[in-house]
């Protein structure tokens, strides 16, 4: 099994969660933060985008696995890669950021939808 080097893991304080006021209950995303998040979403594979959408809709790993015909371990592996690419470290951060971007109509170039 390949190990993730420390160079590929974001430094402390660089996560979207630490930069967004949404963590404090405010649904506002600054234009800079929204742009950074959209740019990073474009790096997700179609499968990762699909899994991010299902997570944002509140599905558990096992439910996602059943819906997509893959194991929950595979879903977990996809989520680890998604977290690294988006520089987040919690599932709730993915949900909040993804749902905020979709509700605002941002990131239309990536083909993301509800």
N, C-alpha and C positions, 0 to 999 in steps of 0.2 A: 504494500500500500504506500502510495506517495505521501510524503510529508509536506505540509505547507510551510514554506520558509517564512521567517519573520519579515522579510522584505516585502512579501505580498500581503501582509496583514496591515491594515491602516493603523497609524499611530493613535495613541489616546488623544481624544479631543477633536479628531478630524471627522467623526461620524456625523451623518446628517441629523441623527437624533440629538446630538449635543448642540447643533447649530440651529435647530428649528424651535420656534416657540410652541409648536403643536404638542410637544412633550409636556408643556405646562397648561394644556387645555385650550389653546388658541388655535383655530383652524387656519390661520393666515400663514401663507408661505411667501417669503420675500421673493421678488423676481429673480434674484441671483440664485437662491436656493432652488427654486423651481427649475431654472435653466440647468443647473448642475445635475439635478435629479433626472431630468429628461435626457440629458446627454448620457448619463450612466445607464438609463433604461434601454437605450439603443444598443448597448453592448450585450444585453441579454439575448440568449438564443430564443427561438420561437417557443420551445418547450419550457424554458425558464420563465418567459413572459406569461405563458399559460398557467404555470404553477403559482406565480406571483398573483395573478388575477384570482385564482381559487383561494389562496391564503387570504387575500384582501376581502373575499366574500365570506370569510369565517370558517372555512373547511379545515378539518384536522388532517394530518398527514395520512392517516389510514383511509379517510374518506377520499382524499385526492388520489391516492393509490388505486382505490377501487374504481373511481371514475375514469382514470386514465389507463387502467390495466397494467399498472406497475406496482412494485412493492413499496411499502411505506419507508423502507430503508433507502430506496432510490429517490423518493420524494425528499427525504432528509438530506441526501447528498446534493440534490439540485438546490435546496435552500441554502446550504453552506456556501455554494458557489455564488448564488444570488446575493447573499449577505456580503461576501468579499467584494463583488463587483460594485455593489451599491454603497459600500463602506458603512454598513449598519451592523448591529450585533443582536438585535431582538426582533422577533416576529411582529410585535406590535408596531415597531417603527416601519416595517414594510407595509403593514396594513394602513397605517395613518398616512404615510407619504403617498402610497399608490392611490388610495381612495381620494385624497385631496387633489391629486393631479388629474384624475379622471373626472371628478366633479367639476373642476374648473375648466375642463376641455383642453388641458395642456397635453403635450406629447402626442399630438395626432399623427405626426410623421412616423411614429413607431408602430402605428396600427393598434394601439392599446384600446381596449373597450371594456365596458362593464361586464 
